Amino acid sequence: MPDPNLSSFIWSVADLLRGDYKQSDYGKVILPFTVLRRLDCVLEATKADVLAELATREKAGLNPEPFLLRKSGQLFYNTSPLDMKMLMGDQDHIGENLRAYMQAFSPAVRDIFESFEFHIQIDRLAKAGLLYLVTERFANIDLHPQAVSNAQMGAVFEELIRKFAELSNETAGEHFTPREVIRLMVNLLFIEDDDALTKPGVVRSIYDPTAGTGGMLSVAGEHLADLNPDARLVVYGQELNPESYAICKADMLIKGQDIANIIFGNTLSNDGLPGKHFDYMLSNPPFGVEWKKIEKEVRKEAAGQGFDGRFGPGLPRVSDGSLLFLLHLVSKMRPAVDGGSRFGIVLNGSPLFTGGAGSGESDIRRYLLENDLVEAIIGLPTDMFYNTGISTYIWIVSNRKPAVRKGKLQLIDASGFWQKMRKSLGSKRKELSPEHIEEITRLFGGFEEAACDGVPISRIFKNEDFGYRTITVERPQRAENGEIVLGTKGKGKGKPLADTSLRDTENVPLSEDEQTYFEREVLPHAPDAWIDKAKTKVGYEIPFNRHFYVFKPPRPLTEIDAELKGVSERILTMIGELTA
């Protein structure tokens, strides 16, 4: 848990910004200053040694960087003789000295401040006459490792991120996933591995290709630390938004992670971690966002590399790139022979059913199900996210299914698992309670069908239950006299010509013989029809809601009539009282 006193003290700096900054912009100042002060405190003990080492190596004409990292005892260093306390000694030159101090950090740290666009805030604070006051306030906060551990500092930083995300509802949904959703996803990822994760010295990797501010990676780290304090989780991520990237990188740095593993850029057009595979992965990609800007790069990879690349199974329509992120994660799965992987991804309803047989979406679903990769899909309540009220689903995908799950897919309808929030945040009006998270996790871990008040909430299917063949039903052309028109050339010579205006299609479940289906469902209505087998396509869809639908018969008419009569009588009585 974050230290409330420390969080509040840091937050109190916002009092200085009132009037000159909007609330939603406070984070642009407080977050980078918090990072700066923490790094300042961490490096204080080895400062003199680093400066001495720098002089020695420069005199010898050697690249000092590896030696400075060793002397600092960290994954970063600073070569300036200044620190934040010393900056307070020259109020007239605070701006240029602060810039010089920041430029003296190692490249990975400078990248954080550049992505924050911290130089803009320095100029803005200086013009408002606030730069010295804000710097002084932070210089007096004790963030030394002896006083605040990496875990405590990480928790404080998370709390600050959360506060600023809540103040800026317009960006919260883009870069901030509700923490209770992340906790649920992490629970689902780890539940089948609890025994392995509690062993001494265990090391696991986790990756988020849409890292945002690093919330998913942080919660996963906290969860594993609770399971096994001696376990080590190596985190990796990539993020497109510069500010979110900076926050994520800073958060990982504060927690002692190697920030070289956090990459800036578009995951789909430029994989920042090529060839890497991971034990666990998490992602909440943007919903319903088109990928037209990167269409050229994606199609080039799909055409040139096929199944050796990321997009071999198929490409979804350009209007929604969600399934591209899913395919990207599949490509990052550790081979099953090396222990395999499991990942969770949040998607909207479209990837479940959009696209008929032969479409990119259907082909992707086909690839996933025929390769037995999907463990479960969990339907969440509406109004769970900051920027949308639509239905959302968590997909759990794995290439190391337990034996009991092989060849099967579990659907969990958790749309009724929610409690109303005391205060709405954008479109987010509902949240999962700890009890809800526990129950969903139990349903997943138990891998059994279940119902609540007679309504199913967990169902188990065979993978092939979601597959079908789309058969093309043809009927013959007929001349004016009603006779069937026969072909005169090629393979169609002597055979009936198809009337394209009468062409139809039928979806036949994979579990059923198509000829048997045809004879039962088509021929009684069209005795002259036939199947054009050359046009048959295999498709997959997951009609989630249909599998949880329970028919409720309408009330008897006598009951409805009685209710209407009662309402009418009450209205007449009220009218009579008004006219009396």
N, C-alpha and C positions, 0 to 999 in steps of 0.2 A: 504493500500500500504506500502511495506517495505521502511524504511528510506534509501535513496540511499547513503547518506553520511556514515551511520553506516555500511551498507553492503560493501561499497567500502573500508572502513577502516579495517574491518575484513579481507576482501579479500586481502588487501595489505600485510598481513602477508606472503602470497605466495611468495613475493619477496625474503624473507629469504630462502625459500626452493629451489629456482632455482639452478639447477646443482646437488643437492643432491637427489632430488625427481623428478619423472616424473609428468607431469601435472595431469595425471589421478589419482595420489596418493595424491595430495594436500588435498583432503577431509579427508583422514585418519588422518591428523594432525589437520586441522582447525575445523572440525565439533566437535570432542570431546573436544577440547580446548574451543570452543565457549560455549558448554554445561557446562563445568567446571566453566568458568568465570561467566556465568549467575547464576548458583547455588550458587557460592561463594558470589555474590552480594545479592541474595535473602535472604540468611541466615545471612548476616552480622548484621542486626538489632537485632536478637534474640540470637546471638552467646553466649554472656555472660550468659544469662538466661539458655540456654541449658547446658552449661558446669557446672553451679551451680546445676542444676537439676540432672545431671549425678552423681555428687559427692554425693548428698543427697541420691539418690535411691540406689547407689552401697553400701553406708555405711549401709543402712537399709536392704541390701540383697535382694532387689526387682528387677524384670526385668524392666530396665529403659525405654524400647522402647515406650510404650504408653504415658508415661509422657514426653519424649523428643519430640514426634510428636506434643503433645499439646503445649509445650513451643515454638517450632519452628514456629507454626502457618502454617505449610506446610504439604505436604504428605511425606516429607523426612527430614533428619537432618544430621549433621556432628558433631562428638564428638572430633575432633582434635582442639587443641589450635591454630593451624596454619590457615592462610588464604593465598590467592595468593600474597598479598602485603608483608606478612611476609616471604614468600618463597624467596623473592628477597634479603633478608638480609644475606643469607648464600649461596653464589654462588658455593662454593666447594662441598656442599652436596645437591644441588638442586634436583638431581635424587631421592635419598632415601627419602628426605623430601616430595617431590611431591607424591611419592608412598604411604607414610604414611598418607598423607592428603586424598588421594583418598580412602584408605582402611577404613577411619573413617566415610565415608558416610553410610547411612542406606542401607540394602541389595539390595533393588530394584534399587538404583542408582549405586551401585557397579556392578550390573549385566549389566548395560548399558556400562560401561567402559570396562568390561571384554568381552562383545560381540563386541565392537569396536577393541578389542585386542590392547588397548591403551598402555599396557606395552611394546609391541614390538616397537611402535613408540617412546616411551620415550627412550628406549635403542638406537634406530637408531639416534634420535636427539642428544643424548649425545655423541655418537661416532663421529658424524659430527661436534660437538662443537656448536650446535644450540639450545640446550635445554633451557639454561638460556635466550638467546635472544628471543626465541618464547614465553616462559612463561612471560617474562617481557613485551613484546608487548601486550599480552592479559591482564595482570594485570593492564595495564593503560587504558583499554577500560571500559567506564562507562556503565554497564549493570544493574544498580540498578532499581528496579521496579518504583521508582519515576521518573526516566529518560526515561525508556523504559517499556511500559506496556506489559502484556502477549500477547495481540493481535499484538502489534508492533514487539515484539521479535519473535513470531511465524512466522510473515511475513518475517522477516530478515532471519530466519533459513530456511524457504522455499526457499528463493532466493538463499541461499548458496547451498542447496541441488540441486536446478535446475542447477546451474552453474557447479557443479561437475558432475552431470549426463550428461550434454552436453559435457564435456571434455572426458568422457569415454563412447563412443558410444557402445563399445562391451557389456557393462553391463546395459546401459540405458533401453533397451527394456525389460530386465528381471525384473528390479526393479522400473521402472519409466513409468507411463502411461502419455501420452500427456495431459497437463492441459485442453486444450479445449475439449477433449473427456470426461474428468471427469466433466467439467462444464455442458456439454450436459446431461450426465447421471444424475447428481444431479437435473438439471432442470426438467427432465422427472419424477424423483422420487417425487419431491415436488409439481409439478404444480397442482395436484388435491387436495392438502392439504393446499394450501396457506391460506385459511380462518382459519383453525384450528391452523396453526403454528404462526399466528399473535396474538393469545390470550395471555393475561398476564400470566406469570409464567409457560408457557408450557415446559414440559420436554419430550424429545424423545431420543431413543437409536438408534445407527447405528453401523454396524458391517462389517468388511472386512476380510474374511478368507485368503486372499492372500494380506496382507496389504502392502508389499513392504516397501517403506520409509514413508508411511502414507499419501500420496498425496490425495487419495480419501477421507479419513476421514477429512483431513484439509480443502479441498474445500467445503465439505458438511457443515462443521462448519462455514466457512466464509459465505456461502449462507444463512444459517439460521440466522446468526448474522445480515445480511443485511435486512432480512425479519422482524426480531424481536430481537432487542438488548438484551431484557430481557429473551429470550428463552434460554434453556439449552439443549445442545446436549451431551449425554454421549456416548463416543466412546469405541468400542471394536475391537480387531483385533488379528490375528495370522499370523506369518511369519516364513518361514523356513530358509532363508538366515541370518546368524548371523549379518553381517554388516547392512543390511537393517533393521533388527529387532532393532538394536541399534539406528539407525537414527530415526525410527518411534517412539520408546519409548522415546527418547530424545525430539523429536518434541512435543509429547503429554505432557511430563513433563513441558516443557517450556510454554505450553499453559494452564497449570493448570489442566490437566486431570489426572485421577487416573491411573497411569501406571501399576497397578496390572491387569488392563483389557487388556493389550497387552501381548500376550502369544507367547512363542517361541516353534517351532516344526512343524511337518507335519500335516496339518489340516485333511487330509484324513485318515491317519493311527492312529492319536491320537488327537481327538477333545479336544482342550484345554479349551473349555467352555461348557461342557456337561450340557444338561438340560436348557440352556439359550435360550431365544427367544427375537427378536428385532423388532423394528418398521420399520427400514429401513436397507437395506444391499446393498453393492456394491462389485464387484469383477472383476478383469481382470486376470483370471488364465492363466497359460502358454498354448500356442497353441500346439496341436499335440504332447504332451509329454507323453510317455508311463508311466504306473503305475506298472510295473513289480516288482519294489523294494518293494512295499507295497501290492502286490497282495494277499499274505497270510492273512494279517490283514483285508483287505477289503472284501474278500470272506468269511472269518469267520464271520464278522459282518452281511453280507447279508444273509448267511445261518442260522445263529443263532437267529437273531433278526427280520428278514423280514421287514414288514412295521412298526414294533416298533422301528427299527433302521433307518439309513439314506438311505440305498440302496435297500429298498424293491421293488421299481418299476422295477429295472433291472440293469445290469452292462454293460457298453460299452466295446468294444474290448480293449485289453490291450495296444494297440498302441496309444490311445488317451484318456486321463482321464478328458477332459473338462467337460463332463456331470456329472462326479462324484462331481465336485464342485457345479454344479447346484443343484444336489440332496441334497448336504450338506446344501445349502442355504434354500431349501424348508423345510428341517427338522428344521430350525431355525426360521421359520415364526411363529409369534404370532397367536394363534387360532383366527379365525374370530370373535368368540363371545367376545373376549377380545380386539377387535379393529383391528385385522389383521395386515398384513405387506405388504410391496412392496419392490422388489429389482431389481437391474439392473446388468447384467453380460455381459461381452464382450466375444464372442465366434467366432471361424472361421466358415466357411461354412459347415464343416463336420457334426455337430450335427443336421443340418436341414434335411438331407436326407440320411445319411449313414445308411446302414443296412436295410434289407428287413423285411417283416412281421414276427414277432416272435423273432427278434433279440433284444439284449439289448437296443440298441439305439432307435429302433422303439417302444419298450415297454415303455421306458422313455417318449418319445413324446406322446404316448397314454395316459399315466398317467397324464401328464400335461394338455393335451387338454380335456380329458374326465372329469377332475376335474376343468375345466374352470380356469386355473391358469395363462395363458399367455395373457397379455394385448396387447402387441405390439412387433414387431421385426423390427428394423431399420437397413437397409443396409448402411454401411459407405463406403466412397471412399477407393480405394486401396492406398498403400504407406502412411498410417496414423501413423504407429507405427515404432519404432526405429529399430527393429530387423526382420521385415518381411514386404513384400510388398503385401501380400495376402488380399483378401476380408475379412472383419470382420463385425460382426453384434452385435448390442446391443439388448438383450432380456429384456423386462420389464415384471416381473412376480409378481402377486398379488393375495391374497385370499380375497381381499375386493374391488372387481371391482364395479364401479358405475353401476347403473341399466342399463344405455344405452349400456354398454360394455358387459353385461352378455351374455355368449354363443357365443361371437365373438372375433376375432383376427384381429388386424390392422397390415398391412404390409406397411412400409414406405421405399421407395427407395431414399436414400439420397446420392447415389454414385456420383451424379453430383454436390453435394454441397461441393465445396472446392476451395481454392486458393493456388497458388504455393508459397512455402516458399522461402525466399530470399537466404537461405543457407540450404542445405540438412543436416540432422543429421542421419547418418547411412542410413537405408532404408526409413526414413521419409522424403518425398519430398512435401507432401501436408498438409494443415491444414484447420480447420474450422474457419471461421471468426465469430465475434459476431453476424453478420446478419444471417449467416447460422444456428448458434445455435438457434437464435430466431425463424427462419422459421420452423425448425424441431420441436421445442417445440410447436409452434402454430399448426402445422399439427397434432401432437399427442393430444394436448389439445382440438382441435376442433373436433376430432374423426369423420372425414368425408372424403369421397373420393375426390381426387384432381388430377389435371393434369397440366403439364407445356408444352406449345407448342404442345398440342395434345398427349403428352406422359404421362401415369399415373405415379404419384409419391406417392400416398396414396390410398390403397385399403382395403376394409373391407370384411371379410369372416366369415361364420359360422364355428365353431370349427370342425364340422363333415365334412366340405369340404376337410379337409386334411386326412381323414381316408379312408381306402379301405380294402376289403377282398381279400386275395390271395386264389383263388380256384385252386385246382389241377384237371386238365383235363386228364382223362384216356382214352385209346383206347385199344381194345381187341387184345389178341394174336391170331394169325391165323396159322392153320396148313398149310402144303405144298399145300394142295388142296384148300386153301383159306377159309376153314370153321373156325368159331370162336371156340377157345378152352375154354371149360367150366371147372370150378373147381369141384373137386371130394370129398373134405373134408370140414368139419366144416361149418362156416357161408357162405363160398364161394361156397358151393356145388350147382351145377347147374347154377351158375352165370359166366359170362365171366371173364376170367383171364386177368389182366392188362398187357400190354406190356410195360415194364419200359423204353424201348428205344424210345417209342412214347409219354411218359409222358410229359406234358407241364403245365405251370401255367398261369393264367390270373389275373390281378389286377382289381377288380370291385369296383367302388366308393361306399362308404357306403350309399350314397343317392339313389342308384339304386338297384333294386331287382336282385340278382345274377342269378336266373333262367331266367328272361327276358333277361339279358345280354348274358347268355349262348346260348339261342335260337337265338339271333340276330347275335352274333359275332362268334360263334363256330360251331354250328350245320350245317349251310350252307356249311362249308368247310370240316367238319368231322361228317357225319350223325350218325356214330356208337359210338361217344364219349359220356362220362358221367362225372359227377362231383363226386369225392370222398369226400363227405362232412366231413368225419372224419379228413381230412387233411387241412380243411379250417382254415386260420389264419387271424386275424385282424392286420392291420399295419397302421402307420401314417408317413407321410413325408410332408415337407413344401418346395415345389419346388419354392423358392423365385423368382429367375430370370425369370422363366416361366410366372409368373403372371404379369410381367412388360414388357414382350416382345411385341413389336409392329412390325408387318410384314411390310417391305418396299419392294415393288415390284421392280424388276430389271429395269434398264433403257431400253428404246426401243433400238433394235439392230441398227436402223437407226441413233440414236443419238451417240451410241458407235462407229459405223463405221465412222461417220463424224469426231468424235474426233480423232480417229486413223489416218484418212486421213490427218487431219491438222498437227498432230505430225510428220507424215512421210514427209510431204512437208517441214516442218521446218528443219528436219534433212538433207534432200537433199539439201536444200538451204545452210545450214552451211557447208556441205561437199564441195559444189561448190565453196564457198568463200575461203575455205582452199586450194583448188587445183588451183585456178585462179592465 
